[in-house]
Amino acid sequence: MNKPVVATTSMAGCFGCHMSFLDIDDRILKLIELVEFDKSPIDDIKKFSRQCDIGLLEGGCCNTENVEVLREFRKHCKILVAVGECAIMGGLPAMRNGMPLRECLEEAYLNGVTTKHANPTGVMPNDEELPILLDRVYPCHEVVKVDYFLPGCPPRADLIWEALSALIAGRDAELPYEVFKFD
């Protein structure tokens, strides 16, 4: 019997959701018995080598490269799971959504307290190899269809484990109200 194939990626976020994923601790050994990883920082595979059953998405879309990665995941994964607040709502990177992009770039590269000394010539990055910034940070579901959402910043390791275990077993990931309620 073939094992389900899992892929993961991190886009505009902090990699905290992948760290929470690794916090499943010794259950990772059980997971390795249950699945194969394809494109993921977990196994350092950079490109899809086959169709995947489950794709875990961390981070939102703040540039053209993020959108391209997300669309590739949708194309190569049967089930997509948005993991964490950045993937679900844009998270901290979306704090820039309340200001014009030009103003944000000027603050980051020209007018910031620390950038005035680090960038005395006042040059903004403009290399053609840099991905183009989007007008705002988009949550994953505004770019592609997402099947499940795991809330948290980052989500608890147990929530990731429970959802992934259900999906691997061919069941729906059940997310009771308590998952969304934080006291």
N, C-alpha and C positions, 0 to 999 in steps of 0.2 A: 504494500500500500504506500502511495506517495504521501509524503508529509506536506502539510500546508506551507506555502512560501510567504514570508513576511518581509516587507521592505519598510525602511524608516528614513525620514529626512528632517533636517532643520533648516528653516528659511529665516525670516526676520524675527528672531527671538534670541534667547540667551543660552540655549542648550540645556536649560534646567529640566525640561520634560524628559530628555534622554537620561539625565542624571537620576530623575525619579524612577524611570523605567529600570535603570540598573539597581535601584534600591529594592528590587524584588528579591535581592540577596541570593541565597542558595537556590531559590526557585528558578533562577536562570539556567541551572543545570538541567532541571526538569524541562524547561522551555526548549532547550537545545535538543532534547530527545523528541519533542513534539513537532518542531518546525525546522525549516531551513530558512536562512536569511539570504536575501538577494541584495539589492542595492541598499546599503546602510553603513553608517559609521561604525556600527557594531562589528561588522566583518570587513570593513574598508573596501567593499565592492563599490566602484564609482558609477557604473552604468548597469542598467537592467540587462540581465542575461536571459530572462524569460518572463512569462506572465506570472503575476503574484496574486495570492489570495487576499492578503490584507496589507494595506499601506497605512502607516502611522505618520501623521503630519504634525510637525512642531513649527510654530511661527506663522506669521501672516505674510502678505505680499507687499513689499515696499519698493521693489524694482522689477525690471523686465526679466531678470534671471529667475527671481522667485516665481513669477507667473509661468515661465517655461518649465521649471522644475515641477510645479504643481500640476500643470496640464499633462506632463509626462507620467506623473503618478496616477492621475485619473485614467489615462490610457492603458497603463500597465497593471493596475490593481482592481480586482473585482470589488473589494470593499475598502472605502477610505474612512479613516478615523481622524478627526481633528482633535489633537491632544493639547490641552492647555488654553489659557485665555488669549494668547497671541494668535493662535490658529482659529479660535472661535470668534473673537471680537477685535483682534488687532493688538490687544495688550498694551504694554508700555510703549512699543514703537509707534502706536497710533496716537500718542500724545502730540505728535507733530501735525495731526489732521486739523487742528484748530487754527493753524497759521498758514499763510501762503508758502509754497515750497521755496521760492526765492529768499524770503525772509529767514526761513529755517537754515538754508545753506549759508547765507551771509553771517548768521549768528555762529554757525559751526566753524566756518573757515576764515571769516574776516573780522568779526566784531566781538567774538567771545573773549573773556578775560585772559584765558590761557593761549588763545590762538594768535593774538596780536604779536606776541614775541616769537611764537613758533612759525609764523607765516608772515614775515615782515614785508614780503613782496606783494602780498594780497592776492595770491593766485588760488582759484578754486580748482579742484581736481576736474580734469576734462579729457582724460585719456579715452580713446575710442574703445578700449577693452573693458572699461568700467560699465556695469549695467546702468541703464537709464532709470533714474528715480521716477516713481509714479507720482501722480498728483496727490495721493494720500496712501495710507497703509490700508490694505483690504484684508478682511478675514477670508479664510479659504473658501467658505461656502458662497461668497460673492463672485468667485472666479470659476469654480467647478462644483459639481454635485458632491456633497459630503454625506456619508451614510450614518455616521455616529459622531457624537461630541462628548469628550471627557473633560469636564470643567476642572479648574484649579490652576494655581500659579505656584508651583506646578501641581498637577493632579497627584493624589496620594499613590504610592507604589501599589497598594492593595487594589485600588480602583483600576489601575492599568492592568494588573494581573487578572482580576476578575473579568474584565471586559475582554481581554485577549483570550483568556481560557474559554469563555463562552463562544467567541467567534471561531476559535480553532476547532471546537467541538461541533460547529455547525449550528449553534443556537444564536438567537438574538442577544446582544449585550443588554442586560436589564440595568437601568439606571434609576433606582428608587429616589424619591424626593430627598432623602437624607444626603444624597450625593451632591445635590445642588444647594443645600442649606448649610451655611457655615455659622457656627455660634462662637 
